């Protein structure tokens, strides 16, 4: 195990403790099952901007505010 892999494992455990996968998130009523992923992204300030052929390539719900 490297230092980085231990750190990543620690972060994964911390995030799972704060935002565990649950079947009863309101977001799941939309047919999605990734409510915990959205919460984890808020905690880590994860942002991504997909670009295809030099242009922003947003999915159905992606927006910039």
DSSP file (Angstrom, degrees, kcal/mol; ACC not computed):
  #  RESIDUE AA STRUCTURE BP1 BP2  ACC     N-H-->O    O-->H-N    N-H-->O    O-->H-N    TCO  KAPPA ALPHA  PHI   PSI    X-CA   Y-CA   Z-CA
    1    1 A X              0   0    0      0, 0.0     2,-0.2     0, 0.0     3,-0.0   0.000 360.0 360.0 360.0 130.2    0.0    0.0    0.0
    2    2 A X     >  -     0   0    0      1,-0.1     4,-2.0     0, 0.0     5,-0.2  -0.482 360.0-106.3 -90.4 167.4    1.4    3.4   -0.9
    3    3 A X  H  > S+     0   0    0      1,-0.2     4,-2.0     2,-0.2     5,-0.1   0.912 120.8  49.9 -57.6 -43.6    0.9    6.6    1.0
    4    4 A X  H  > S+     0   0    0      1,-0.2     4,-2.7     2,-0.2     5,-0.2   0.906 107.6  51.8 -65.7 -41.8   -1.6    7.9   -1.6
    5    5 A X  H  > S+     0   0    0      1,-0.2     4,-2.1     2,-0.2    -1,-0.2   0.883 110.2  50.1 -65.2 -35.2   -3.6    4.7   -1.7
    6    6 A X  H  X S+     0   0    0     -4,-2.0     4,-2.2     2,-0.2    -1,-0.2   0.898 111.0  49.4 -65.4 -40.2   -4.0    4.9    2.1
    7    7 A X  H  X S+     0   0    0     -4,-2.0     4,-2.6     2,-0.2    -2,-0.2   0.920 110.5  49.5 -64.6 -44.4   -5.1    8.5    1.8
    8    8 A X  H  X S+     0   0    0     -4,-2.7     4,-2.6     1,-0.2    -1,-0.2   0.902 110.7  50.4 -63.1 -40.5   -7.6    7.7   -0.9
    9    9 A X  H  X S+     0   0    0     -4,-2.1     4,-2.3    -5,-0.2    -1,-0.2   0.909 110.5  49.8 -63.7 -41.8   -9.0    4.8    1.2
   10   10 A X  H  X S+     0   0    0     -4,-2.2     4,-2.3     2,-0.2    -2,-0.2   0.918 112.0  47.9 -61.6 -44.4   -9.3    7.2    4.3
   11   11 A X  H  X S+     0   0    0     -4,-2.6     4,-2.9     2,-0.2     5,-0.2   0.915 110.3  52.2 -64.2 -43.4  -11.1    9.8    2.2
   12   12 A X  H  X S+     0   0    0     -4,-2.6     4,-2.4     1,-0.2    -1,-0.2   0.920 111.3  46.9 -58.4 -44.6  -13.5    7.2    0.7
   13   13 A X  H  X S+     0   0    0     -4,-2.3     4,-1.8     2,-0.2    -1,-0.2   0.896 112.6  49.5 -65.2 -40.2  -14.4    6.0    4.2
   14   14 A X  H  X S+     0   0    0     -4,-2.3     4,-2.1     2,-0.2    -2,-0.2   0.930 113.0  46.4 -64.2 -46.9  -14.9    9.5    5.5
   15   15 A X  H  X S+     0   0    0     -4,-2.9     4,-3.1     1,-0.2    -2,-0.2   0.899 110.8  52.1 -64.0 -40.6  -17.1   10.4    2.6
   16   16 A X  H  < S+     0   0    0     -4,-2.4    -1,-0.2    -5,-0.2    -2,-0.2   0.851 109.5  50.9 -65.0 -33.4  -19.1    7.2    2.9
   17   17 A X  H  < S+     0   0    0     -4,-1.8     3,-0.4    -5,-0.2    -1,-0.2   0.912 116.9  39.1 -67.2 -43.2  -19.7    8.0    6.6
   18   18 A X  H  < S+     0   0    0     -4,-2.1    -2,-0.2     1,-0.2     2,-0.2   0.850 134.7  18.8 -77.1 -35.5  -20.9   11.5    5.8
   19   19 A X  S  < S-     0   0    0     -4,-3.1    -1,-0.2    -5,-0.2    -2,-0.2  -0.604  81.9-177.2-137.7  73.4  -22.9   10.7    2.7
   20   20 A X        -     0   0    0     -3,-0.4     2,-0.3    -2,-0.2    -3,-0.1  -0.304  38.1 -95.7 -71.9 155.9  -23.7    7.0    2.7
   21   21 A X        +     0   0    0     15,-0.1     2,-0.3    14,-0.1    -1,-0.1  -0.565  53.3 172.4 -66.7 130.5  -25.6    5.3   -0.2
   22   22 A X    >   -     0   0    0     -2,-0.3     3,-0.6    -3,-0.1    13,-0.2  -0.985  37.6-140.2-139.2 149.4  -29.2    5.1    0.8
   23   23 A X  T 3  S+     0   0    0     -2,-0.3    -1,-0.1     1,-0.2    -2,-0.0   0.639  94.9  65.5 -81.2 -14.3  -32.2    4.0   -1.2
   24   24 A X  T 3   +     0   0    0      3,-0.0    -1,-0.2     4,-0.0     2,-0.2   0.160  62.5 130.8-102.8  20.1  -34.5    6.7    0.3
   25   25 A X    X   -     0   0    0     -3,-0.6     3,-1.4     1,-0.1     4,-0.3  -0.513  62.3-129.7 -66.6 139.0  -32.9   10.0   -1.1
   26   26 A X  G >  S+     0   0    0      1,-0.3     3,-1.9     2,-0.2     4,-0.2   0.843 106.4  66.8 -57.6 -34.4  -35.5   12.2   -2.6
   27   27 A X  G > >S+     0   0    0      1,-0.3     3,-1.8     2,-0.2     5,-0.7   0.806  88.5  66.6 -57.6 -30.1  -33.3   12.5   -5.7
   28   28 A X  G X 5S+     0   0    0     -3,-1.4     3,-1.8     1,-0.3    -1,-0.3   0.682  81.5  76.1 -69.0 -16.6  -33.9    8.8   -6.4
   29   29 A X  G < 5S+     0   0    0     -3,-1.9    -1,-0.3    -4,-0.3    -2,-0.2   0.657  86.2  64.3 -66.7 -13.6  -37.6    9.6   -7.1
   30   30 A X  G < 5S-     0   0    0     -3,-1.8    -1,-0.3    -4,-0.2    -2,-0.2   0.483 126.2 -99.7 -85.4  -3.3  -36.4   11.0  -10.4
   31   31 A X  T < 5S+     0   0    0     -3,-1.8     2,-0.1     1,-0.4    -3,-0.1   0.302  90.6 116.1  99.1  -8.6  -35.2    7.5  -11.5
   32   32 A X      < -     0   0    0     -5,-0.7    -1,-0.4     1,-0.1    -2,-0.1  -0.485  48.7-162.9 -85.2 162.6  -31.6    8.2  -10.6
   33   33 A X        +     0   0    0     -2,-0.1     3,-0.2    -3,-0.1    -5,-0.1  -0.032  66.0  90.4-134.4  33.2  -29.7    6.4   -7.9
   34   34 A X     >  +     0   0    0      1,-0.1     4,-1.5     2,-0.1     3,-0.4  -0.056  36.5 126.3-122.6  32.6  -26.8    8.6   -7.2
   35   35 A X  H  > S+     0   0    0      1,-0.2     4,-1.7     2,-0.2     5,-0.1   0.885  77.0  53.9 -57.1 -39.6  -28.0   11.0   -4.5
   36   36 A X  H  > S+     0   0    0      1,-0.2     4,-2.5     2,-0.2    -1,-0.2   0.853 102.9  57.7 -64.9 -33.4  -25.0   10.2   -2.4
   37   37 A X  H  > S+     0   0    0     -3,-0.4     4,-2.2     1,-0.2    -1,-0.2   0.889 104.6  51.0 -64.5 -38.9  -22.6   11.1   -5.2
   38   38 A X  H  X S+     0   0    0     -4,-1.5     4,-1.8     2,-0.2    -1,-0.2   0.914 111.3  47.8 -64.4 -42.1  -24.1   14.6   -5.4
   39   39 A X  H  X S+     0   0    0     -4,-1.7     4,-1.8     1,-0.2    -2,-0.2   0.908 111.2  50.5 -65.1 -41.3  -23.6   15.0   -1.7
   40   40 A X  H  X S+     0   0    0     -4,-2.5     4,-1.8     1,-0.2    -1,-0.2   0.877 107.8  53.6 -64.3 -37.5  -20.0   13.7   -1.9
   41   41 A X  H  X>S+     0   0    0     -4,-2.2     5,-1.6     1,-0.2     4,-1.0   0.877 106.6  52.7 -65.1 -36.7  -19.3   16.1   -4.7
   42   42 A X  H  <5S+     0   0    0     -4,-1.8     3,-0.3     1,-0.2    -1,-0.2   0.901 109.8  48.9 -63.4 -39.6  -20.5   19.0   -2.6
   43   43 A X  H  <5S+     0   0    0     -4,-1.8    -2,-0.2     1,-0.2    -1,-0.2   0.845 119.3  36.6 -68.5 -33.9  -18.2   18.0    0.2
   44   44 A X  H  <5S-     0   0    0     -4,-1.8    -1,-0.2    -5,-0.1    -2,-0.2   0.438 102.4-126.1 -99.7  -0.7  -15.2   17.7   -2.0
   45   45 A X  T  <5 +     0   0    0     -4,-1.0     2,-0.3    -3,-0.3    -3,-0.2   0.851  43.8 179.6  56.6  36.5  -16.0   20.7   -4.3
   46   46 A X      < +     0   0    0     -5,-1.6     2,-0.4    -6,-0.2    -1,-0.2  -0.529   4.2 171.7 -73.1 128.8  -15.7   18.3   -7.3
   47   47 A X        +     0   0    0     -2,-0.3     2,-0.4    -3,-0.1     0, 0.0  -0.994   9.6 178.4-136.9 143.0  -16.3   20.0  -10.6
   48   48 A X        -     0   0    0     -2,-0.4     2,-0.5     2,-0.0    -2,-0.0  -0.996  14.6-161.0-144.5 143.6  -15.9   18.9  -14.1
   49   49 A X        -     0   0    0     -2,-0.4     2,-0.2     9,-0.0     9,-0.1  -0.915  20.0-144.8-123.4 102.4  -16.6   20.5  -17.4
   50   50 A X        -     0   0    0     -2,-0.5     7,-2.9     7,-0.1     2,-0.4  -0.473  16.8-168.3 -70.3 134.1  -16.9   18.0  -20.2
   51   51 A X  E     -A   56   0A   0      5,-0.3     2,-0.4    -2,-0.2     5,-0.2  -0.988   8.2-178.1-126.4 129.5  -15.5   19.2  -23.5
   52   52 A X  E >  S-A   55   0A   0      3,-2.8     3,-1.8    -2,-0.4    -2,-0.0  -0.996  75.0 -10.0-127.9 127.9  -16.0   17.5  -26.8
   53   53 A X  T 3  S-     0   0    0     -2,-0.4    -1,-0.1     1,-0.3     3,-0.1   0.859 130.3 -54.8  53.1  38.9  -14.5   18.8  -30.0
   54   54 A X  T 3  S+     0   0    0      1,-0.2     2,-0.3    -3,-0.0    -1,-0.3   0.531 119.0  99.9  78.6   5.8  -13.5   22.0  -28.2
   55   55 A X  E <  S-A   52   0A   0     -3,-1.8    -3,-2.8     2,-0.0    -1,-0.2  -0.927  83.6 -94.2-126.2 150.7  -17.0   22.8  -27.0
   56   56 A X  E     -A   51   0A   0     -2,-0.3     2,-0.4    -5,-0.2    -5,-0.3  -0.377  36.1-162.2 -59.0 136.6  -18.8   22.4  -23.7
   57   57 A X        -     0   0    0     -7,-2.9    -7,-0.1    -2,-0.1     2,-0.1  -0.712  12.7-174.8-127.7  78.3  -20.7   19.1  -23.8
   58   58 A X        -     0   0    0     -2,-0.4    -9,-0.0     1,-0.1     2,-0.0  -0.438  17.4-132.2 -78.5 146.8  -23.2   19.1  -21.0
   59   59 A X        -     0   0    0     -2,-0.1     3,-0.4     4,-0.0    -1,-0.1  -0.112  47.8 -74.2 -78.5-172.6  -25.4   16.2  -20.1
   60   60 A X  S    S+     0   0    0      1,-0.2    -2,-0.1    -2,-0.0    -1,-0.0   0.856 130.3  24.2 -55.5 -41.5  -29.1   16.5  -19.6
   61   61 A X  S    S+     0   0    0      2,-0.0     2,-0.2     0, 0.0    -1,-0.2   0.423  91.4 116.8-109.7   0.2  -28.9   18.2  -16.2
   62   62 A X        +     0   0    0     -3,-0.4     2,-0.3     2,-0.0    -4,-0.1  -0.521  33.6 154.7 -78.0 135.9  -25.5   19.8  -16.3
   63   63 A X        -     0   0    0     -2,-0.2     2,-0.5    -5,-0.0    -2,-0.0  -0.955  39.4-123.9-148.8 162.1  -25.4   23.6  -16.1
   64   64 A X              0   0    0     -2,-0.3    -2,-0.0     1,-0.1     0, 0.0  -0.968 360.0 360.0-110.9 129.3  -23.0   26.4  -15.0
   65   65 A X              0   0    0     -2,-0.5    -1,-0.1     0, 0.0     0, 0.0   0.362 360.0 360.0-113.0 360.0  -24.4   28.8  -12.4
